Amino acid sequence: MSSAHWLALTTISGIGGVTARKMIERFGDIESAFTASVEELIEIPRVTALMAQQILAAPIEQLESELLSLSDEGIDLLTWDDARYPKALGPLPDAPMVLFMRGALKHADEQAVAIVGTREPTPSAAEAAYTIGRELAAHGVTIVSGLALGVDTAAHRGAVETGRTLAVLGSGIRFIHPKENAELAEEIIGCGAVLSELHPNTPPRGQSLMARDRIISGLSRAVIVVEAGEKSGSLDTASKARKQGRWVLAIPGSAGTDQLLANGAQPIDPSSIDFEMLAQQIARYPLSGETDSTPRQATLW
């Protein structure tokens, strides 16, 4: 059961995506690494003798039982060799080796946009996030965000009314954060999925909340920053989006979004968006390896 082997790798300190890819190159698949010798394993860059011993001692049967228990709760584990693993995320060098999921991913989720912003938005920003989420979802675009209070919540709430949405957690999937959004998370599971790279019992930590930003942008073809301060997680998401080759858009009028616009993000005016056109442009915005079929700076209104 390869899922248990992937899960085992996530429990070994020092092993990440780069090392996992080297293992696949060396052994052909992840399972074979667990039957290799210590000598064979330490030939892989960054694998120490201690790490090799931990790999060979991994409690695979115990982890298989844990996965069955998770399945009974409606929690799936997606891995790189799972056909359901998001295609947009897989090629990225820092793609998570595993994703815990409640809900379901669909082919349509390949046409996705992230909507992010401050946890304390102005009323107009909250309304903009809600409207953009609702209208783009109605036009077949999946809305991705982080389930945080404020802009994230507004975007998710708009999307659940008309289409699909994905929430990426900075905590384990059994530890919905913030607690105020537990009911919203259940709604999202009904029209999309809640995802986390962390073990289901992991509480939220600042480092984990920042790390999930790369997943939010990685799942998406574009990122819309609604409102943000000069130092915010939303700017981190936008930065990761740029590195991933995603389309970055921002609503003018806040310190963070104005900073993004000064650095080349595309302005977007929520009062005059042609949502059908924007949805088409997002759907056609190329990911790595795809053919570019739309202008990078097309007019949105």
Summary of the structure (lengths in Angstrom):
residues: 301
radius of gyration: 19.7
end to end distance: 50.7
largest distance: 62.9
contacts: 1053
relative contact order: 0.11
helix: 45%
strand: 13%
